[in-house]
Amino acid sequence: TTVLLVRPVHLALPGRFLRDDYTIQVAINDYLDIYCPHYEGAVPAGRAETFTLFMVDREGYRGCYETPGAFKRWECNKPQAPFGPVRFSEKIQRFAPFPLGFEFQPGETYYYISVPSPESAGRCLKLRVSVCCRGTSESDAVPGRSITAPLQPRALCLALPLLALLWI
């Protein structure tokens, strides 16, 4: 059985993403699910948020801008998608099985920013993802304890829907 860890984050509410200290802890083989802002019905011009999400270095994170080595991860450009919010999923893995996959290293911190598109009502948002280790070696074992169930991957859901009512 897979254990799900869900952490919804609403961009319309002030706080976490607008500060420099919002960090999510993940482990190798976890999933990071990004939900783009979504609106049902008509939205006044310039009120819908659309974003391009980048993985940047620490400097780009601090200044909230795309640095020369930035890696474009996703585009949240369909705020009125017909079947709900668009979701992007990132597997936190050490080795990517395909060329466009990203490889994460235990003990490292990765920086994401979302740069609003020019026609968007959005703001610059920041997220730090710290990758931790999963105890799987014999040196991590505690004498007198046994592990009977294998470790299962968790899904870490980061919901980014915008509540249109807050903007009206």
C-alpha positions as CSV (number, residue, x, y, z in Angstrom):
1,T,0.0,0.0,0.0
2,T,1.3,3.4,-0.9
3,V,1.2,6.1,1.8
4,L,0.0,9.5,0.6
5,L,1.2,12.7,2.2
6,V,-0.9,15.6,1.0
7,R,0.0,19.2,1.7
8,P,-2.3,21.6,-0.1
9,V,-1.0,25.1,-0.6
10,H,-3.3,27.8,-1.9
11,L,-1.6,30.6,-3.7
12,A,-4.4,33.0,-3.1
13,L,-3.7,33.0,0.6
14,P,-0.8,35.2,1.8
15,G,2.1,33.4,3.4
16,R,4.3,30.4,2.7
17,F,5.2,30.8,-1.0
18,L,5.8,34.5,-0.7
19,R,8.5,34.1,2.1
20,D,12.0,32.8,1.6
21,D,11.7,30.1,4.2
22,Y,9.0,27.8,2.8
23,T,10.7,24.4,2.6
24,I,9.3,20.9,1.9
25,Q,11.2,17.9,3.1
26,V,11.2,14.9,0.7
27,A,13.0,11.6,0.4
28,I,14.3,9.6,-2.5
29,N,11.4,7.9,-4.4
30,D,8.8,10.5,-3.1
31,Y,6.7,12.4,-5.5
32,L,6.2,16.2,-5.6
33,D,2.8,17.0,-7.2
34,I,2.3,20.6,-8.4
35,Y,-1.2,21.7,-9.0
36,C,-1.6,24.8,-11.2
37,P,-4.2,27.5,-10.4
38,H,-7.6,26.7,-11.7
39,Y,-10.8,28.7,-12.3
40,E,-14.3,27.5,-13.0
41,G,-16.4,30.0,-14.9
42,A,-15.6,33.4,-16.1
43,V,-12.6,35.3,-14.7
44,P,-12.1,39.0,-15.2
45,A,-9.3,39.9,-17.6
46,G,-6.0,40.0,-15.8
47,R,-7.2,38.1,-12.8
48,A,-6.3,34.6,-13.7
49,E,-2.8,33.5,-12.5
50,T,-0.5,31.7,-15.0
51,F,3.1,30.8,-14.2
52,T,6.2,29.3,-15.6
53,L,8.0,27.2,-13.0
54,F,11.8,27.1,-13.0
55,M,14.4,25.2,-11.0
56,V,17.1,27.8,-10.2
57,D,20.2,28.2,-8.2
58,R,20.3,29.9,-4.8
59,E,20.9,33.3,-6.3
60,G,17.9,33.0,-8.6
61,Y,15.8,31.9,-5.7
62,R,16.8,34.8,-3.5
63,G,16.1,37.4,-6.2
64,C,13.2,35.4,-7.7
65,Y,14.5,35.6,-11.3
66,E,15.5,33.2,-14.0
67,T,19.3,32.7,-13.9
68,P,21.3,31.6,-16.9
69,G,21.4,28.0,-15.7
70,A,17.7,27.9,-14.8
71,F,15.8,24.8,-15.9
72,K,12.2,25.3,-17.0
73,R,10.2,22.6,-15.3
74,W,6.5,23.4,-16.1
75,E,4.1,25.9,-17.5
76,C,0.8,26.6,-15.7
77,N,-0.9,28.3,-18.6
78,K,-4.4,26.6,-18.7
79,P,-6.2,28.2,-15.7
80,Q,-9.6,27.1,-17.1
81,A,-8.7,23.6,-18.0
82,P,-12.0,21.6,-18.6
83,F,-11.2,18.8,-16.2
84,G,-9.9,20.6,-13.2
85,P,-6.4,21.9,-12.3
86,V,-3.4,20.8,-14.4
87,R,-1.1,18.7,-12.3
88,F,2.6,18.1,-12.8
89,S,4.4,15.3,-10.9
90,E,8.1,15.1,-10.1
91,K,9.6,11.9,-8.9
92,I,12.4,12.5,-6.5
93,Q,15.0,10.0,-7.7
94,R,18.7,9.6,-7.9
95,F,18.8,8.4,-11.4
96,A,16.4,9.4,-14.2
97,P,15.4,6.7,-16.7
98,F,14.9,9.2,-19.5
99,P,17.0,12.2,-20.8
100,L,14.6,15.0,-19.6
101,G,14.3,13.6,-16.1
102,F,16.0,15.4,-13.2
103,E,18.3,13.6,-10.8
104,F,18.2,14.5,-7.1
105,Q,20.9,13.9,-4.5
106,P,20.2,13.1,-0.8
107,G,21.3,16.0,1.5
108,E,20.9,18.6,-1.2
109,T,18.4,21.5,-1.5
110,Y,16.7,22.4,-4.7
111,Y,15.1,25.8,-5.5
112,Y,12.0,26.4,-7.4
113,I,10.5,29.8,-8.4
114,S,7.4,30.6,-10.4
115,V,7.6,33.6,-12.6
116,P,4.2,35.0,-13.5
117,S,3.5,35.5,-17.2
118,P,3.1,39.2,-18.3
119,E,-0.7,38.9,-18.6
120,S,-1.1,37.2,-15.2
121,A,-2.3,38.5,-11.9
122,G,0.3,36.3,-10.2
123,R,3.3,37.1,-8.0
124,C,6.7,35.5,-7.7
125,L,6.5,32.4,-5.6
126,K,9.4,30.5,-4.0
127,L,9.8,26.9,-2.8
128,R,12.8,25.0,-1.4
129,V,12.8,21.2,-1.7
130,S,15.2,19.5,0.7
131,V,16.0,15.9,-0.2
132,C,16.7,13.6,2.8
133,C,17.8,10.1,2.9
134,R,15.8,7.0,3.5
135,G,17.4,4.5,5.9
136,T,18.0,1.4,3.9
137,S,21.6,0.4,4.7
138,E,22.6,-2.0,7.5
139,S,24.4,0.9,9.3
140,D,21.0,2.6,9.7
141,A,19.6,-0.4,11.5
142,V,18.9,-0.2,15.3
143,P,19.8,-3.2,17.3
144,G,16.8,-5.0,18.7
145,R,14.4,-3.7,16.1
146,S,13.3,-5.4,12.9
147,I,11.6,-3.9,9.9
148,T,8.8,-6.2,8.7
149,A,7.3,-4.0,6.0
150,P,9.3,-2.6,3.1
151,L,9.4,1.2,2.8
152,Q,6.8,2.6,0.4
153,P,7.1,5.7,-1.7
154,R,5.0,8.6,-0.5
155,A,3.3,11.2,-2.7
156,L,3.8,14.7,-1.7
157,C,1.1,16.8,-3.2
158,L,1.6,20.5,-3.4
159,A,-1.7,22.0,-4.5
160,L,-1.5,25.4,-6.1
161,P,-5.2,26.2,-6.9
162,L,-6.3,29.8,-6.7
163,L,-9.6,30.6,-5.1
164,A,-11.2,33.0,-7.6
165,L,-13.5,34.4,-4.9
166,L,-10.6,36.0,-3.2
167,W,-9.8,38.1,-6.2
168,I,-13.3,39.4,-6.9
